[in-house]
Amino acid sequence: MTKDLAINKKANFDYQIIDKLECGIVLTGSEVKTAKAGLVNLTGSYAIIRKKGAFLINTNFPPYQAKNINFAYDAKRTKKLLLRKKEILQLMEKIKKQNLTLIPLRMYNKKGLIKVEVALAKGKKKIDKREIIKQREAKRRTEKARKGEY
């Protein structure tokens, strides 16, 4: 049983998803409470791979309770993703060869543990995005015409 805590809604519009992967994430206590409350924002965040592992960057974890935060709290702190060495090496290879990006798609609660679904993705061009918008609008018009709203 998994419960979605945060979803990156812009990911499917901005990127072409190639491969998905589940990984754990290292969080502090207040960040876990924020995540379980569903206050996390994944829009605009991405993951990078360095020698010491994979890291999630630019993910917004607002304070759980504004009155209880200490002044050292950083809402956009870089968080470490928990992956095996073999998985990290495979991801590094794919990213370099195919010029891909690693982005988080969703964060969810799986048996009391917070997991992140990351995806290897390729950025869409502006023309592709316009085409998607045109198709969506045409679909809406046909649905309205079918219902007799026009």
SULFENSUL-V21123 format. One line per field, one symbol per residue. psi: psi as a letter, one per 30 degrees, with the letter a starting at -180 (. if undefined). burial: b if it has 16 or more other C-alpha atoms within 10 Angstrom, else e. A space follows every 10 residues. Layout:
psi=???
burial=???
This chain:
psi=jkkkekkjff efefljkekl kkllkjllef eeeeeffggk jfkgllklka efakkkkgkj jlkejefgll fgkjfhkkkk kjlleeeeee eeeeeeeghl kjkkelkljj hfkklkjlkk lkklleeeee eeeeeeeeee eeeeeefgf.
burial=eeebbbbbee beebbebeee ebeebebeeb bbbbbbebbb bbbebbbbbe eeebbbbbbb bbbbeeeeee eeeeeeebbb bbbeeeebee bbeebeeeeb bbbbbbbbbe eeebbbbbbb bbbeeeeeee eeeeeeeeee eeeeeeeeee
